[in-house]
Amino acid sequence: MPSGIGELPVALSPVPAAEWAAAIVGAHKRKPLEEIAPGFDPESWSAWAAEGLRLARVAPSAVNRQPWRFEFEPAPAAAAPAGEAGTLEPGPGGAGATRECGAAGTVTISTVTRGLEGNISRRLDCGIAMLHFEVGAQLMGAAGRWELLEAPAVARYNVSLGGSEPPAG
């Protein structure tokens, strides 16, 4: 509405500004899990890795480009302590809540290399997705450590279940 003498409204909109802005930039369009993790199969990924992937999928990125790709690799059977697969860890619901973590393993995040934007901002976008991924993994009771890698890979999240700390990167 006009706030002073001689002022007239130019336009009125019944659409809330936040919804309008989101619609213009496509802020709610997220790539499918299968695109950010080619070959993703929830049955072959540990529960902690699948949950981390789900949270990384909604991480913000510059112009919503989501320039990350994830790959899960289970730990070799010889490297996993006996009884590690299927270990129950405390869940986010309190002391009595548990969730099945699945097996130990690694998840590697890499950048998509096409386009003209350059690697620095892509790696920054990946860093934001890495934080989201780590929160998801920890919610499932799987603490790990990031190991930085050379481009186009960005980092590898190493999880060793069964009470032992993952090796330092």
Backbone bond lengths (Angstrom), bond angles and torsions (degrees), N, CA, C in turn:
res aa  C-N    CA-C-N  psi(-1)  N-CA   C-N-CA  omega(-1)  CA-C   N-CA-C  phi
1 M - - - 1.448 - - 1.526 109.76 -
2 P 1.327 116.90 151.63 1.464 120.65 178.75 1.527 110.55 -58.82
3 S 1.335 115.82 139.29 1.451 119.69 179.93 1.520 112.77 -109.49
4 G 1.305 117.74 -7.51 1.459 119.48 -179.54 1.519 111.02 -150.11
5 I 1.314 115.86 174.32 1.468 121.72 -179.56 1.526 108.75 -66.79
6 G 1.310 115.82 132.52 1.445 121.95 177.59 1.520 114.97 83.47
7 E 1.328 118.82 1.23 1.466 121.13 178.51 1.517 109.54 -96.24
8 L 1.321 116.04 138.10 1.460 122.54 178.28 1.526 109.13 -127.20
9 P 1.331 117.32 144.97 1.466 117.91 175.58 1.526 109.93 -69.31
10 V 1.317 116.70 138.25 1.454 121.27 179.49 1.521 110.26 -87.81
11 A 1.331 117.06 -39.06 1.463 120.85 -179.67 1.515 109.12 -155.67
12 L 1.305 116.15 151.68 1.452 123.29 174.75 1.518 107.02 -125.17
13 S 1.310 116.06 143.20 1.458 120.09 -179.46 1.520 109.70 -134.58
14 P 1.334 117.77 129.72 1.458 119.86 175.91 1.539 112.17 -80.08
15 V 1.340 117.98 -5.83 1.452 122.29 -178.09 1.530 109.01 -87.88
16 P 1.333 118.23 126.47 1.470 119.46 176.53 1.527 110.82 -58.10
17 A 1.321 116.16 141.52 1.465 121.88 -174.37 1.526 112.56 -55.58
18 A 1.341 118.31 -42.69 1.471 120.69 -177.77 1.523 111.31 -62.97
19 E 1.322 117.67 -42.55 1.460 120.84 179.16 1.525 110.74 -65.98
20 W 1.318 116.55 -39.06 1.456 121.60 179.63 1.520 110.35 -63.98
21 A 1.328 116.44 -46.65 1.458 120.46 -179.77 1.527 110.84 -63.93
22 A 1.321 117.39 -42.37 1.467 121.17 179.70 1.525 110.72 -62.49
23 A 1.329 116.48 -38.71 1.461 120.18 -179.72 1.524 111.13 -66.50
24 I 1.327 116.90 -37.16 1.464 120.43 -178.43 1.527 110.81 -68.97
25 V 1.317 118.40 -45.02 1.462 120.38 -176.55 1.520 113.04 -91.08
26 G 1.317 118.50 -3.94 1.462 120.94 178.50 1.514 112.78 68.78
27 A 1.322 117.53 36.00 1.460 122.08 -173.90 1.525 113.61 -63.84
28 H 1.302 118.94 -20.03 1.461 119.76 -177.31 1.524 112.52 -99.85
29 K 1.320 117.57 6.01 1.459 120.56 178.15 1.521 108.48 -88.40
30 R 1.304 116.64 117.21 1.456 121.84 -179.64 1.525 108.35 -117.12
31 K 1.314 115.57 144.78 1.461 119.80 177.07 1.526 108.63 -68.37
32 P 1.326 117.43 147.10 1.465 119.93 177.44 1.532 110.93 -66.07
33 L 1.320 115.97 153.98 1.467 120.82 179.61 1.521 111.41 -53.64
34 E 1.323 116.93 -38.49 1.461 121.37 -177.69 1.524 112.14 -65.78
35 E 1.344 117.32 -22.42 1.465 119.91 178.34 1.527 111.44 -84.70
36 I 1.326 117.38 -37.11 1.469 118.16 179.61 1.528 111.74 -84.74
37 A 1.321 117.01 -13.08 1.465 122.12 174.33 1.520 107.44 -138.52
38 P 1.349 116.93 81.02 1.471 119.74 -177.05 1.527 111.73 -51.83
39 G 1.322 115.22 131.38 1.455 121.08 -178.79 1.519 113.85 79.17
40 F 1.347 117.55 13.40 1.466 120.84 -178.62 1.527 110.25 -56.80
41 D 1.327 114.57 129.27 1.460 122.43 175.38 1.526 106.11 -138.05
42 P 1.337 118.41 112.33 1.463 119.85 -176.38 1.525 113.31 -58.06
43 E 1.321 118.00 -21.26 1.463 121.20 179.08 1.530 112.00 -76.72
44 S 1.335 117.52 -25.35 1.462 119.93 -177.85 1.529 112.95 -99.41
45 W 1.331 117.74 -9.49 1.459 121.48 176.97 1.520 108.38 -96.95
46 S 1.340 117.45 142.62 1.463 120.89 172.28 1.519 108.60 -60.74
47 A 1.328 116.42 151.41 1.466 120.99 -178.33 1.523 111.79 -57.59
48 W 1.345 117.61 -39.78 1.466 120.44 179.87 1.521 111.16 -64.23
49 A 1.338 117.15 -37.77 1.462 121.08 -178.93 1.523 110.84 -71.84
50 A 1.328 117.18 -39.99 1.465 120.76 178.91 1.533 110.52 -65.48
51 E 1.328 117.11 -40.90 1.471 119.96 178.70 1.528 110.62 -67.47
52 G 1.325 116.62 -40.48 1.467 120.02 176.05 1.518 111.17 -60.15
53 L 1.312 116.96 -41.56 1.467 121.86 178.75 1.530 110.41 -62.71
54 R 1.329 116.74 -43.24 1.473 120.09 -179.93 1.534 110.93 -60.57
55 L 1.333 117.35 -40.56 1.459 119.84 179.03 1.525 111.62 -73.26
56 A 1.331 118.10 -37.18 1.462 120.87 177.99 1.528 110.54 -63.51
57 R 1.304 117.03 -32.03 1.466 121.58 -179.40 1.518 112.07 -59.16
58 V 1.321 118.16 -31.04 1.467 120.85 -177.68 1.525 112.57 -97.71
59 A 1.332 117.84 7.20 1.463 121.09 177.76 1.527 109.84 -66.32
60 P 1.326 117.07 142.72 1.471 119.33 177.71 1.521 111.12 -72.77
61 S 1.320 115.95 153.93 1.467 121.67 175.91 1.526 108.77 -148.67
62 A 1.327 116.20 160.10 1.461 120.81 179.12 1.525 109.53 -57.86
63 V 1.302 116.13 132.41 1.469 124.55 -177.29 1.528 112.90 42.78
64 N 1.327 115.74 31.30 1.465 122.73 175.06 1.532 112.94 54.62
65 R 1.315 117.09 34.16 1.467 119.52 -175.57 1.528 113.50 -82.72
66 Q 1.339 118.30 -20.29 1.465 122.35 177.51 1.543 111.08 48.13
67 P 1.353 116.80 64.60 1.471 119.90 -172.24 1.522 114.74 -82.91
68 W 1.313 117.95 29.05 1.464 120.32 -176.19 1.516 111.82 -113.53
69 R 1.321 114.16 151.51 1.455 121.88 173.51 1.521 107.04 -134.73
70 F 1.332 116.35 140.32 1.461 122.34 -177.95 1.519 110.10 -116.89
71 E 1.331 114.97 147.06 1.460 121.42 176.43 1.531 107.97 -138.76
72 F 1.333 116.43 128.51 1.466 121.86 179.23 1.512 110.18 -100.37
73 E 1.330 115.90 137.96 1.458 121.28 174.54 1.525 108.00 -133.99
74 P 1.340 117.83 114.74 1.466 119.20 178.33 1.524 110.46 -65.81
75 A 1.323 115.18 152.06 1.461 119.74 176.67 1.521 109.00 -66.07
76 P 1.328 118.28 144.75 1.468 120.14 176.09 1.527 110.04 -59.14
77 A 1.305 116.91 144.36 1.472 121.41 -177.33 1.519 111.62 -55.75
78 A 1.317 118.46 -36.41 1.466 121.27 -178.87 1.528 111.61 -68.03
79 A 1.353 117.25 -25.88 1.461 120.43 -177.26 1.522 112.19 -86.75
80 A 1.319 117.65 -15.75 1.460 121.24 -177.34 1.520 110.09 -88.67
81 P 1.343 118.30 129.00 1.467 120.07 176.61 1.526 110.99 -61.06
82 A 1.318 116.79 151.54 1.463 121.54 179.90 1.516 110.10 -57.09
83 G 1.305 117.04 134.22 1.455 122.18 178.56 1.509 114.14 81.18
84 E 1.339 118.75 5.18 1.465 120.70 -175.90 1.520 112.38 -70.94
85 A 1.321 117.42 -43.88 1.452 119.45 -179.30 1.515 109.51 -62.07
86 G 1.307 116.10 132.95 1.448 121.09 179.60 1.520 113.66 80.62
87 T 1.329 118.64 13.24 1.459 122.04 179.06 1.516 110.16 -58.87
88 L 1.327 116.70 134.37 1.455 120.21 175.80 1.510 109.29 -91.28
89 E 1.325 115.86 129.67 1.458 122.67 -179.35 1.519 108.67 -121.43
90 P 1.339 117.65 157.48 1.467 119.39 176.24 1.514 110.26 -58.16
91 G 1.320 117.05 135.29 1.455 122.00 178.20 1.505 110.87 -98.55
92 P 1.348 117.42 178.36 1.457 120.74 -176.70 1.527 113.40 -72.19
93 G 1.314 118.60 -6.15 1.459 120.95 -176.73 1.510 114.48 -84.90
94 G 1.312 119.57 6.27 1.458 121.37 178.54 1.519 111.25 113.68
95 A 1.327 115.76 -175.31 1.458 121.59 -173.02 1.517 113.29 -60.49
96 G 1.328 118.94 -34.26 1.452 121.02 -177.34 1.515 114.18 -86.02
97 A 1.331 117.15 -9.52 1.461 120.56 -176.25 1.523 109.63 -91.12
98 T 1.325 116.53 132.32 1.458 120.68 176.44 1.511 109.23 -131.72
99 R 1.326 115.09 156.73 1.454 121.79 176.14 1.516 107.65 -135.84
100 E 1.311 115.57 149.07 1.453 119.10 177.70 1.523 108.79 -81.44
101 C 1.325 116.24 123.32 1.462 121.57 -177.48 1.515 112.45 -80.70
102 G 1.310 117.30 -36.90 1.447 120.20 -172.19 1.506 109.51 93.59
103 A 1.307 116.14 -161.00 1.460 121.39 -174.97 1.523 111.89 -88.26
104 A 1.326 114.57 160.27 1.457 121.16 173.11 1.521 108.28 -67.50
105 G 1.307 116.17 163.81 1.456 120.00 178.18 1.508 111.06 168.77
106 T 1.324 115.30 -167.05 1.456 121.45 178.59 1.519 109.90 -131.13
107 V 1.323 114.84 151.58 1.459 121.61 172.37 1.515 106.37 -126.64
108 T 1.326 116.36 126.22 1.455 122.11 179.38 1.515 109.03 -105.85
109 I 1.335 116.02 132.65 1.455 121.85 175.26 1.526 107.90 -109.11
110 S 1.320 115.74 133.52 1.467 122.47 179.40 1.522 108.73 -129.75
111 T 1.332 115.69 161.50 1.461 119.75 176.50 1.517 109.77 -95.02
112 V 1.312 115.19 153.10 1.452 121.63 171.74 1.518 105.49 -79.56
113 T 1.312 118.46 130.56 1.464 120.61 -171.68 1.516 114.86 -96.80
114 R 1.308 118.99 -0.03 1.463 118.83 179.46 1.529 109.52 -85.23
115 G 1.325 115.83 158.05 1.465 120.71 179.52 1.513 111.15 104.25
116 L 1.324 115.95 172.98 1.457 121.49 -173.73 1.519 113.80 -107.14
117 E 1.324 119.68 2.92 1.461 121.03 -170.22 1.515 114.74 -70.89
118 G 1.307 120.43 -24.77 1.459 121.63 -176.57 1.514 111.45 94.99
119 N 1.328 117.44 161.31 1.458 122.37 -172.78 1.517 114.57 -79.17
120 I 1.330 119.14 -28.99 1.459 119.58 -171.67 1.518 111.72 -61.36
121 S 1.312 118.75 -51.83 1.463 118.70 -178.52 1.525 111.68 -69.78
122 R 1.317 118.15 -29.42 1.464 119.68 176.29 1.524 110.04 -64.86
123 R 1.326 116.67 -43.23 1.460 120.43 178.94 1.527 110.48 -66.04
124 L 1.325 117.35 -34.49 1.457 120.80 175.51 1.529 109.74 -64.08
125 D 1.329 117.00 -45.65 1.469 120.90 176.02 1.524 110.25 -57.76
126 C 1.329 117.03 -42.02 1.468 120.61 179.02 1.523 110.64 -63.67
127 G 1.328 117.43 -36.34 1.457 120.62 177.99 1.517 111.83 -60.61
128 I 1.314 117.01 -38.71 1.464 121.31 178.01 1.530 109.44 -66.77
129 A 1.339 116.50 -42.45 1.470 120.45 177.56 1.528 110.68 -65.14
130 M 1.339 117.28 -34.70 1.468 121.08 178.60 1.524 110.94 -62.43
131 L 1.327 116.72 -41.20 1.466 119.71 178.60 1.523 110.02 -63.52
132 H 1.327 116.88 -45.04 1.465 120.00 177.57 1.524 110.92 -60.56
133 F 1.340 117.05 -43.12 1.458 121.07 178.84 1.529 110.72 -59.62
134 E 1.325 116.24 -46.91 1.464 120.79 -177.61 1.526 111.69 -61.67
135 V 1.331 116.70 -39.69 1.472 119.99 177.49 1.527 109.80 -60.80
136 G 1.331 117.54 -44.59 1.464 120.75 178.47 1.511 112.62 -61.53
137 A 1.334 116.73 -43.74 1.467 120.58 179.14 1.526 110.64 -63.09
138 Q 1.328 116.74 -42.74 1.460 120.11 -179.36 1.524 112.15 -68.73
139 L 1.323 117.35 -32.83 1.465 119.82 175.44 1.525 111.04 -61.77
140 M 1.316 116.65 -26.65 1.461 121.55 178.44 1.527 111.97 -90.98
141 G 1.345 116.62 4.75 1.455 120.70 177.27 1.513 114.77 86.63
142 A 1.322 118.29 13.99 1.467 121.62 -178.28 1.523 109.95 -111.10
143 A 1.317 116.62 100.95 1.460 121.01 175.97 1.519 108.58 -87.56
144 G 1.298 116.55 139.40 1.456 120.78 179.85 1.511 110.68 -144.47
145 R 1.315 114.92 -172.98 1.462 121.84 178.45 1.512 109.37 -134.26
146 W 1.348 115.20 145.19 1.456 121.26 176.09 1.522 109.60 -89.00
147 E 1.309 115.63 138.67 1.461 123.83 174.50 1.527 106.30 -119.02
148 L 1.332 118.22 119.94 1.458 121.37 -178.70 1.520 110.75 -72.89
149 L 1.339 115.99 143.79 1.463 122.68 -176.52 1.529 109.85 -126.78
150 E 1.307 116.28 169.45 1.464 122.70 177.66 1.527 110.18 -81.40
151 A 1.341 116.42 149.19 1.467 122.81 179.30 1.532 110.20 -60.14
152 P 1.331 118.25 145.83 1.462 127.73 7.02 1.526 114.17 -82.39
153 A 1.348 117.25 -8.33 1.465 118.43 173.83 1.525 107.16 -67.23
154 V 1.322 116.89 155.32 1.463 120.80 179.77 1.523 109.57 -113.11
155 A 1.326 116.45 -54.45 1.461 120.15 -176.36 1.515 110.37 -161.13
156 R 1.332 114.49 164.62 1.464 121.75 177.12 1.522 107.06 -127.40
157 Y 1.359 116.02 129.79 1.460 122.26 177.54 1.516 107.76 -96.48
158 N 1.321 116.84 115.46 1.466 122.72 -177.10 1.519 109.96 -101.51
159 V 1.330 116.20 126.39 1.462 121.68 178.27 1.518 108.87 -122.88
160 S 1.324 115.41 128.72 1.445 122.72 174.49 1.519 106.41 -124.54
161 L 1.314 117.92 110.58 1.459 122.01 -176.24 1.525 110.43 -87.11
162 G 1.307 116.52 177.77 1.447 121.03 176.61 1.510 113.42 88.19
163 G 1.362 117.23 23.53 1.447 120.97 173.85 1.507 115.51 89.95
164 S 1.328 119.72 -9.12 1.457 119.44 179.51 1.519 109.98 -94.37
165 E 1.327 115.63 145.74 1.455 121.03 177.54 1.521 108.48 -73.28
166 P 1.340 117.14 143.10 1.452 118.97 175.25 1.523 109.68 -67.48
167 P 1.325 117.62 154.67 1.455 120.11 179.47 1.519 111.33 -63.90
168 A 1.315 116.92 145.60 1.470 121.24 177.55 1.504 109.68 -67.91
169 G 1.358 115.61 141.08 1.466 121.25 -178.38 1.430 111.87 -79.70
